Structures are given as structure tokens and as C-alpha cells.
Amino acid sequence: MRSAVTGVGRGLRGVCAAALAVAASAVGVTAAHADPVPEGKQVVVLGDSYTANGWDPQSAGNVCVRGNNSWPAQLGRLMGPQGSDQMANPSCSGASIDSGPGFTLAMEVLQADHAGAFGPATKLVTLQLGLDDHWGDTDQTLWYGLQQCVFDLIRGCDLDAVEQGRIPDVRGVTGAAYADRVRAAVTYIRYYAPAAHIVVVGYPEILPPGQSTVCLSILGVAPFIQPRGRAVVVYFDRIDQAQRDAAQSLGLDFFDARALTTGHGLCSADPWLNGVFDPRTDVAGLPFHPSTHGDAVVANALYDRYLR
């Protein structure tokens, strides 16, 4: 355990903790006194369902379910017998940067901090968030949009769906906005895990960039096709670019999961994302999310780049 931090250190921690506490206050989370600071875990994983990749339809309440074959779980196994002990993983399906109502980045950072995860021994901190947030002038989320937009075969899901409030405001998804929303957490992590690579992990290829069609495989043989799905494709494209731009402006690494998984999105000939009961992937896996193989590709690449 480290000795108590200096007055300057305590002051900076107070500023960062206050910023995180304000972000978390909407869901009743407050920062706790955190002296002395421990050595930390080697890896801290912060993210949403593309990180946690677990679900339990029987669970009730605010419960975070994490898949046994999610990329953090596979990364822990690659780290060796003690890998799981050297990783803090407060990622949570449905988590957002700061939109709520579920877990937010601030809440996950505070949870990791309370567990003594940040310190001089921390090598890698990952952030994979943004798809579940509100952007621009709407308070809609992507998952609401899937119901009200993608599966609407009458009105479709073209860019006019933004004005109709059926999809997040793609115009508000920018690198500057993304950077502003994660900056307090990054400052906090950077100070208390000074040797760590802080990495914005991009999302895998869900749909090929630039196209207008949205597709979801059902049973591996009967795809659902929305021919007017331009707004969703643009949303994924904008999130990807915003993550890249934010990482650059904040001096963070960007991990390009989209490039790693190109050609293996929904309804591709060799999908690495789950459809609905698609035997080519994980039959009971979370639809729209990576299969075990898709997560293995990400885990191996992260291990090779940062932990080998």
C-alpha cells in the first residue's frame, strides 16, 4: 500500500473525485475517501455491453451480468493463472458515458477505485462506451431506435428518423463532444495510474460503413432486412470517428476493433456477431453483440499489443 498522498495529490484527487461524483450523483453515487492508494491491478476494464457481453433475462434490478467468454474474460485467461486476480472489470451491459439511467463511466471508475484497481502497477485501462448514450438534441438511445426505427418497415430508418426522434441525433456525435464527456474520468485515471496505457476501444464492425441496409440473421437462414437503415449505419460510423478523434485530442490510444473484424459483421458470410439464435455464432448469445470468436480476436490483439 502506498503512504498517504501529498497535499497537492490530495487536492488533485479531490478535483477529479468531485467531477466524477457530480457525474454519478444522478444515480445516487458519491465518492469515498480513498487514502492510502494501493498498487493497483494490472488491467482495468470499463465499458458497456460490448465489453461485458453478458445478459440474463431472469435477472431483476440493476445487476451487471458479465459473460464468461467476453473479451475481458478471455484476456484474463491469456494473462495466466492469476489473470483474473490482476484485472478489475466493472463493465456493465447498458452502461453509458454519462446518460444513465444505468451505470455510467463515473460509476465504473469509482467502483474500480474503491476496489483498489488504480495504481503504479496498472498497465492498461480500457474504455469502450458511447453507443448507449444520448447525443445532440434527442434523448433517444440506439436500443430504443432499434425498436422504433430499424424494425419499422413502413417508415424505415433513414436520416429523417433523426428529426422524428426515432434514432439518436447523429449530428451530435463528434470527437469534441466525446472527449468532453470522458475528460474528467481520464484525468482521474491518468493521475492515479500514471504508467497505464489508457485505451479507447472501438466497436467491432456491426454493419459495413457507408451502406444503407441493416440486416440481422435469424436462425442463420432467414435474415431480417431493413432496406432503409441509413441512420443506424451513420450512427455507427459517427461513433467510430468520434472515438478516434477523442482519443487523439486527449492523448490516448485508440484500439481499432472495427478494422480487426472487417467483413465479419451482421449477416456477413462469416459473422463474428450474434444474430437471433444463429447456429453459426453463439446460439444463445446477445444479439448484435460479438460471438465468442469475435471477442477472442479482440482479446488476443489487446494482449499482444499491451500485455505480452
VOPAGU-2260 file (C-alpha; in pm, 1 decimal, decimal comma):
REM VOPAGU-2260
SITE   aa  ch    i         X         Y         Z
SITE  MET   A    0       0,0       0,0       0,0
SITE  ARG   A    1     122,6     349,0     -72,9
SITE  SER   A    2     161,7     604,6     202,8
SITE  ALA   A    3     -78,8     896,4     218,3
SITE  VAL   A    4     -54,4    1123,6     -84,4
SITE  THR   A    5      79,7    1475,1     -59,0
SITE  GLY   A    6    -137,3    1781,0     -19,7
SITE  VAL   A    7    -106,0    1854,3    -390,7
SITE  GLY   A    8    -200,0    1496,0    -474,3
SITE  ARG   A    9    -496,9    1506,9    -240,6
SITE  GLY   A   10    -606,1    1832,1    -398,7
SITE  LEU   A   11    -599,0    1688,5    -749,1
SITE  ARG   A   12    -772,4    1372,7    -634,0
SITE  GLY   A   13   -1040,5    1590,4    -476,2
SITE  VAL   A   14   -1094,1    1780,0    -801,5
SITE  CYS   A   15   -1116,4    1460,6   -1004,8
SITE  ALA   A   16   -1331,5    1283,7    -749,2
SITE  ALA   A   17   -1564,6    1580,9    -737,8
SITE  ALA   A   18   -1603,3    1576,6   -1115,0
SITE  LEU   A   19   -1679,2    1205,2   -1110,2
SITE  ALA   A   20   -1914,7    1239,7    -815,5
SITE  VAL   A   21   -2113,7    1509,2    -994,7
SITE  ALA   A   22   -2147,2    1282,5   -1295,9
SITE  ALA   A   23   -2255,7     994,0   -1075,7
SITE  SER   A   24   -2486,8    1189,4    -845,1
SITE  ALA   A   25   -2785,7    1145,8   -1073,1
SITE  VAL   A   26   -2789,9     779,4    -977,2
SITE  GLY   A   27   -2701,8     827,1    -613,0
SITE  VAL   A   28   -2330,6     752,1    -614,3
SITE  THR   A   29   -2086,3     953,8    -405,5
SITE  ALA   A   30   -1710,3     942,8    -398,6
SITE  ALA   A   31   -1549,5     786,1     -95,0
SITE  HIS   A   32   -1231,5     893,4      80,4
SITE  ALA   A   33    -954,1     699,2     -91,6
SITE  ASP   A   34    -631,5     729,8     112,2
SITE  PRO   A   35    -398,6     547,8     104,8
SITE  VAL   A   36    -382,4     445,0    -260,0
SITE  PRO   A   37    -296,5      78,8    -339,5
SITE  GLU   A   38     -56,8     -53,1    -600,2
SITE  GLY   A   39    -345,0    -128,5    -836,2
SITE  LYS   A   40    -448,0    -407,1   -1073,8
SITE  GLN   A   41    -260,1    -466,5   -1397,7
SITE  VAL   A   42    -573,3    -417,5   -1607,8
SITE  VAL   A   43    -890,0    -212,2   -1551,6
SITE  VAL   A   44   -1178,3    -263,8   -1793,5
SITE  LEU   A   45   -1452,1      -0,6   -1825,4
SITE  GLY   A   46   -1734,2     -42,5   -2073,9
SITE  ASP   A   47   -2084,8    -129,9   -2182,0
SITE  SER   A   48   -2242,8    -448,4   -2317,7
SITE  TYR   A   49   -1981,3    -477,7   -2593,3
SITE  THR   A   50   -1732,7    -522,2   -2309,9
SITE  ALA   A   51   -1939,2    -713,6   -2052,2
SITE  ASN   A   52   -2121,0    -915,3   -2322,0
SITE  GLY   A   53   -2347,6   -1096,1   -2081,4
SITE  TRP   A   54   -2719,0   -1098,1   -2016,9
SITE  ASP   A   55   -2967,7   -1280,1   -1802,3
SITE  PRO   A   56   -3335,5   -1233,4   -1890,9
SITE  GLN   A   57   -3423,1   -1372,2   -1548,0
SITE  SER   A   58   -3228,2   -1108,1   -1357,2
SITE  ALA   A   59   -3413,8    -822,6   -1195,5
SITE  GLY   A   60   -3289,7    -486,5   -1080,9
SITE  ASN   A   61   -2965,5    -308,2   -1151,1
SITE  VAL   A   62   -2746,0    -617,3   -1194,1
SITE  CYS   A   63   -2436,5    -629,3   -1411,9
SITE  VAL   A   64   -2400,6    -965,2   -1586,4
SITE  ARG   A   65   -2064,2   -1034,5   -1748,0
SITE  GLY   A   66   -2012,9   -1313,3   -1997,7
SITE  ASN   A   67   -1762,1   -1590,2   -1932,8
SITE  ASN   A   68   -1637,7   -1555,7   -2291,3
SITE  SER   A   69   -1641,4   -1176,9   -2318,7
SITE  TRP   A   70   -1315,6   -1025,0   -2436,1
SITE  PRO   A   71   -1213,5    -919,6   -2081,1
SITE  ALA   A   72   -1272,4   -1275,5   -1957,0
SITE  GLN   A   73   -1064,4   -1415,6   -2241,8
SITE  LEU   A   74    -796,8   -1151,4   -2188,4
SITE  GLY   A   75    -775,4   -1252,8   -1822,5
SITE  ARG   A   76    -715,6   -1613,5   -1922,6
SITE  LEU   A   77    -441,5   -1507,0   -2163,8
SITE  MET   A   78    -270,4   -1328,0   -1873,6
SITE  GLY   A   79    -216,5   -1661,3   -1697,5
SITE  PRO   A   80    -339,5   -1836,7   -1383,4
SITE  GLN   A   81    -352,7   -1512,7   -1184,8
SITE  GLY   A   82    -501,9   -1309,5   -1468,7
SITE  SER   A   83    -845,9   -1273,1   -1317,4
SITE  ASP   A   84    -691,9   -1153,2    -991,0
SITE  GLN   A   85    -495,1    -889,4   -1180,0
SITE  MET   A   86    -799,0    -745,7   -1356,7
SITE  ALA   A   87   -1076,6    -516,2   -1234,4
SITE  ASN   A   88   -1382,1    -534,9   -1457,9
SITE  PRO   A   89   -1677,6    -318,2   -1352,5
SITE  SER   A   90   -1812,9    -308,0   -1709,6
SITE  CYS   A   91   -2189,0    -335,9   -1735,3
SITE  SER   A   92   -2443,2    -401,1   -2008,4
SITE  GLY   A   93   -2641,1     -84,0   -2068,4
SITE  ALA   A   94   -2366,7     140,7   -1933,0
SITE  SER   A   95   -2318,4     484,4   -2085,6
SITE  ILE   A   96   -2062,1     759,5   -2062,8
SITE  ASP   A   97   -2294,4     985,1   -1865,5
SITE  SER   A   98   -2651,5     947,6   -1995,5
SITE  GLY   A   99   -2783,4     690,6   -1749,0
SITE  PRO   A  100   -3017,5     571,9   -1611,7
SITE  GLY   A  101   -2796,4     267,1   -1557,5
SITE  PHE   A  102   -2425,6     251,2   -1483,8
SITE  THR   A  103   -2207,7     533,1   -1615,1
SITE  LEU   A  104   -1835,9     574,2   -1673,1
SITE  ALA   A  105   -1809,0     770,1   -1347,9
SITE  MET   A  106   -1975,2     490,9   -1153,0
SITE  GLU   A  107   -1747,2     229,1   -1305,2
SITE  VAL   A  108   -1435,9     436,7   -1230,2
SITE  LEU   A  109   -1546,5     484,0    -871,1
SITE  GLN   A  110   -1621,8     113,6    -834,1
SITE  ALA   A  111   -1276,3      25,2    -965,5
SITE  ASP   A  112   -1116,3     284,3    -739,0
SITE  HIS   A  113   -1296,5     150,7    -432,2
SITE  ALA   A  114   -1156,0    -193,1    -519,6
SITE  GLY   A  115    -802,1     -51,2    -526,4
SITE  ALA   A  116    -767,4    -101,4    -901,6
SITE  PHE   A  117    -574,5     214,5    -992,7
SITE  GLY   A  118    -209,3     249,1    -900,8
SITE  PRO   A  119     150,5     240,7   -1025,2
SITE  ALA   A  120     118,5    -128,8   -1115,9
SITE  THR   A  121    -169,1     -63,3   -1356,1
SITE  LYS   A  122     -56,7    -129,8   -1713,7
SITE  LEU   A  123    -378,2     -98,4   -1911,7
SITE  VAL   A  124    -710,3      82,6   -1869,8
SITE  THR   A  125    -970,8      37,4   -2142,8
SITE  LEU   A  126   -1283,8     242,8   -2217,9
SITE  GLN   A  127   -1547,5     107,5   -2456,3
SITE  LEU   A  128   -1853,6     329,3   -2426,4
SITE  GLY   A  129   -2077,3     562,9   -2626,4
SITE  LEU   A  130   -2331,6     352,8   -2813,5
SITE  ASP   A  131   -2579,6     371,1   -2523,9
SITE  ASP   A  132   -2558,6     748,0   -2480,3
SITE  HIS   A  133   -2786,6    1031,6   -2580,4
SITE  TRP   A  134   -2631,1    1262,9   -2837,4
SITE  GLY   A  135   -2720,1    1600,5   -2981,5
SITE  ASP   A  136   -3074,5    1727,0   -2943,7
SITE  THR   A  137   -3251,4    1397,1   -2871,1
SITE  ASP   A  138   -3274,8    1181,8   -2562,2
SITE  GLN   A  139   -3315,0     860,4   -2758,2
SITE  THR   A  140   -3076,8     569,0   -2731,7
SITE  LEU   A  141   -2969,1     330,9   -3003,2
SITE  TRP   A  142   -3158,5      40,3   -2847,1
SITE  TYR   A  143   -3481,1     238,1   -2842,3
SITE  GLY   A  144   -3406,3     321,0   -3204,0
SITE  LEU   A  145   -3377,2     -44,5   -3293,1
SITE  GLN   A  146   -3737,7     -90,2   -3187,9
SITE  GLN   A  147   -3879,6     235,5   -3319,2
SITE  CYS   A  148   -3671,3     267,3   -3630,8
SITE  VAL   A  149   -3486,2     -39,0   -3756,9
SITE  PHE   A  150   -3782,9    -273,0   -3723,6
SITE  ASP   A  151   -4026,5     -21,5   -3872,2
SITE  LEU   A  152   -4068,3    -149,7   -4226,4
SITE  ILE   A  153   -4323,7     120,1   -4308,3
SITE  ARG   A  154   -4131,0     435,6   -4222,3
SITE  GLY   A  155   -3783,2     285,5   -4235,2
SITE  CYS   A  156   -3479,2     426,4   -4061,5
SITE  ASP   A  157   -3332,9     684,7   -4296,7
SITE  LEU   A  158   -3183,4    1010,8   -4174,5
SITE  ASP   A  159   -3527,9    1170,7   -4145,6
SITE  ALA   A  160   -3575,0     944,7   -3841,8
SITE  VAL   A  161   -3344,1    1181,4   -3651,2
SITE  GLU   A  162   -3589,5    1468,6   -3692,7
SITE  GLN   A  163   -3873,4    1235,2   -3594,9
SITE  GLY   A  164   -3697,9    1139,6   -3270,4
SITE  ARG   A  165   -3677,7     771,6   -3356,3
SITE  ILE   A  166   -3297,7     745,9   -3351,9
SITE  PRO   A  167   -3019,2     933,3   -3165,8
SITE  ASP   A  168   -2913,8    1264,7   -3317,5
SITE  VAL   A  169   -2621,1    1150,3   -3530,3
SITE  ARG   A  170   -2516,1    1512,9   -3586,4
SITE  GLY   A  171   -2428,3    1544,4   -3218,5
SITE  VAL   A  172   -2182,4    1253,7   -3224,7
SITE  THR   A  173   -1845,4    1429,5   -3250,3
SITE  GLY   A  174   -1496,8    1378,1   -3122,6
SITE  ALA   A  175   -1511,1    1704,7   -2927,6
SITE  ALA   A  176   -1832,7    1602,5   -2751,0
SITE  TYR   A  177   -1695,4    1257,1   -2675,5
SITE  ALA   A  178   -1372,3    1399,7   -2535,7
SITE  ASP   A  179   -1559,8    1646,3   -2314,8
SITE  ARG   A  180   -1770,8    1367,7   -2169,0
SITE  VAL   A  181   -1481,4    1137,5   -2076,4
SITE  ARG   A  182   -1223,6    1402,2   -1981,8
SITE  ALA   A  183   -1282,9    1404,3   -1603,2
SITE  ALA   A  184   -1253,0    1026,2   -1583,1
SITE  VAL   A  185    -939,3    1026,4   -1798,4
SITE  THR   A  186    -778,1    1292,7   -1578,8
SITE  TYR   A  187    -855,3    1088,4   -1269,0
SITE  ILE   A  188    -720,7     763,9   -1417,0
SITE  ARG   A  189    -411,9     929,8   -1561,5
SITE  TYR   A  190    -310,4    1071,3   -1222,7
SITE  TYR   A  191    -365,5     754,1   -1020,4
SITE  ALA   A  192    -242,8     505,6   -1281,1
SITE  PRO   A  193      47,7     705,3   -1426,3
SITE  ALA   A  194     214,7     410,1   -1603,5
SITE  ALA   A  195    -101,6     278,8   -1766,7
SITE  HIS   A  196    -191,9     288,9   -2131,4
SITE  ILE   A  197    -541,2     440,3   -2140,4
SITE  VAL   A  198    -708,3     295,6   -2446,6
SITE  VAL   A  199   -1036,6     384,5   -2613,0
SITE  VAL   A  200   -1155,4      51,1   -2750,8
SITE  GLY   A  201   -1358,0      88,9   -3068,3
SITE  TYR   A  202   -1661,0    -119,7   -3150,2
SITE  PRO   A  203   -1640,0    -414,7   -3389,0
SITE  GLU   A  204   -1781,8    -395,2   -3737,1
SITE  ILE   A  205   -2155,5    -427,6   -3684,1
SITE  LEU   A  206   -2254,3    -308,2   -4029,9
SITE  PRO   A  207   -2016,9    -213,6   -4313,3
SITE  PRO   A  208   -1958,9     163,1   -4322,9
SITE  GLY   A  209   -2132,2     365,8   -4590,4
SITE  GLN   A  210   -2416,2     127,7   -4670,7
SITE  SER   A  211   -2788,7     190,1   -4626,2
SITE  THR   A  212   -2915,3    -158,0   -4541,4
SITE  VAL   A  213   -2948,2    -303,9   -4192,6
SITE  CYS   A  214   -2956,2    -680,5   -4158,4
SITE  LEU   A  215   -2996,9    -924,9   -3870,2
SITE  SER   A  216   -2963,9   -1300,1   -3914,4
SITE  ILE   A  217   -3245,7   -1510,6   -3770,9
SITE  LEU   A  218   -3174,6   -1882,9   -3719,2
SITE  GLY   A  219   -2885,7   -1847,0   -3963,5
SITE  VAL   A  220   -3116,3   -1878,3   -4264,3
SITE  ALA   A  221   -3380,2   -1605,0   -4256,4
SITE  PRO   A  222   -3230,2   -1256,7   -4231,0
SITE  PHE   A  223   -3436,3    -956,1   -4132,1
SITE  ILE   A  224   -3353,3    -677,2   -4376,5
SITE  GLN   A  225   -3431,1    -308,7   -4335,6
SITE  PRO   A  226   -3352,2    -155,7   -4676,8
SITE  ARG   A  227   -3377,9     199,3   -4539,8
SITE  GLY   A  228   -3139,9     185,4   -4245,6
SITE  ARG   A  229   -2904,4     468,9   -4331,4
SITE  ALA   A  230   -2942,1     646,0   -3995,1
SITE  VAL   A  231   -2818,0     344,2   -3799,9
SITE  VAL   A  232   -2517,1     293,4   -4025,5
SITE  VAL   A  233   -2428,8     661,8   -3998,2
SITE  TYR   A  234   -2461,2     638,4   -3618,7
SITE  PHE   A  235   -2209,0     354,0   -3602,6
SITE  ASP   A  236   -1977,9     542,7   -3839,2
SITE  ARG   A  237   -2001,3     861,5   -3631,2
SITE  ILE   A  238   -1934,2     678,3   -3303,7
SITE  ASP   A  239   -1625,5     519,2   -3454,8
SITE  GLN   A  240   -1491,6     853,8   -3577,9
SITE  ALA   A  241   -1576,7    1029,4   -3251,6
SITE  GLN   A  242   -1381,7     770,8   -3053,0
SITE  ARG   A  243   -1080,9     810,7   -3281,8
SITE  ASP   A  244   -1088,6    1190,7   -3265,6
SITE  ALA   A  245   -1142,4    1198,9   -2888,9
SITE  ALA   A  246    -853,7     959,8   -2828,6
SITE  GLN   A  247    -624,8    1175,4   -3039,3
SITE  SER   A  248    -726,4    1500,7   -2869,6
SITE  LEU   A  249    -685,0    1353,5   -2520,5
SITE  GLY   A  250    -356,2    1180,6   -2599,4
SITE  LEU   A  251    -498,4     829,6   -2558,6
SITE  ASP   A  252    -453,9     517,8   -2765,9
SITE  PHE   A  253    -733,0     407,0   -2998,1
SITE  PHE   A  254    -779,1      35,1   -3046,3
SITE  ASP   A  255    -938,0     -26,9   -3385,5
SITE  ALA   A  256   -1166,2    -324,4   -3325,0
SITE  ARG   A  257   -1356,4    -236,5   -3641,0
SITE  ALA   A  258   -1052,3    -298,2   -3859,7
SITE  LEU   A  259    -986,4    -629,2   -3683,0
SITE  THR   A  260   -1337,8    -752,7   -3754,9
SITE  THR   A  261   -1394,4    -610,4   -4103,6
SITE  GLY   A  262   -1603,7    -842,7   -4316,3
SITE  HIS   A  263   -1748,4   -1027,4   -4017,6
SITE  GLY   A  264   -2045,0    -812,3   -3919,7
SITE  LEU   A  265   -2414,1    -897,4   -3905,0
SITE  CYS   A  266   -2534,5   -1106,8   -4199,4
SITE  SER   A  267   -2185,1   -1148,7   -4342,9
SITE  ALA   A  268   -2085,9   -1487,1   -4480,7
SITE  ASP   A  269   -1874,6   -1548,3   -4167,9
SITE  PRO   A  270   -2031,5   -1342,2   -3886,4
SITE  TRP   A  271   -1846,8   -1275,5   -3561,5
SITE  LEU   A  272   -2153,2   -1107,1   -3411,8
SITE  ASN   A  273   -2459,6   -1287,3   -3285,4
SITE  GLY   A  274   -2784,2   -1286,8   -3474,2
SITE  VAL   A  275   -3104,5   -1429,1   -3328,8
SITE  PHE   A  276   -3047,7   -1798,1   -3246,7
SITE  ASP   A  277   -2790,2   -1817,9   -3525,2
SITE  PRO   A  278   -2603,4   -2152,1   -3504,1
SITE  ARG   A  279   -2304,7   -2001,8   -3686,6
SITE  THR   A  280   -2226,5   -1788,3   -3381,5
SITE  ASP   A  281   -2340,7   -1821,3   -3018,5
SITE  VAL   A  282   -2696,7   -1954,0   -3039,6
SITE  ALA   A  283   -2795,0   -1805,9   -2702,9
SITE  GLY   A  284   -2564,8   -1504,8   -2733,0
SITE  LEU   A  285   -2673,4   -1143,5   -2703,8
SITE  PRO   A  286   -2795,6   -1033,2   -3049,7
SITE  PHE   A  287   -2595,0    -758,1   -3223,1
SITE  HIS   A  288   -2300,1    -837,4   -2991,0
SITE  PRO   A  289   -1975,9   -1027,6   -3051,2
SITE  SER   A  290   -1965,1   -1404,0   -3053,1
SITE  THR   A  291   -1705,1   -1591,8   -2850,2
SITE  HIS   A  292   -1479,4   -1593,6   -3156,8
SITE  GLY   A  293   -1526,8   -1222,2   -3220,6
SITE  ASP   A  294   -1432,3   -1144,4   -2861,8
SITE  ALA   A  295   -1132,5   -1378,8   -2885,0
SITE  VAL   A  296    -996,1   -1174,2   -3175,4
SITE  VAL   A  297   -1016,6    -856,1   -2965,9
SITE  ALA   A  298    -871,8   -1020,6   -2652,8
SITE  ASN   A  299    -573,5   -1164,4   -2837,5
SITE  ALA   A  300    -496,7    -837,4   -3013,3
SITE  LEU   A  301    -512,6    -637,1   -2689,0
SITE  TYR   A  302    -290,1    -891,0   -2515,8
SITE  ASP   A  303     -33,8    -883,9   -2796,2
SITE  ARG   A  304     -23,8    -506,0   -2805,5
SITE  TYR   A  305     -21,4    -415,9   -2436,3
SITE  LEU   A  306      44,7    -713,6   -2209,9
SITE  ARG   A  307     269,5    -969,9   -2379,6
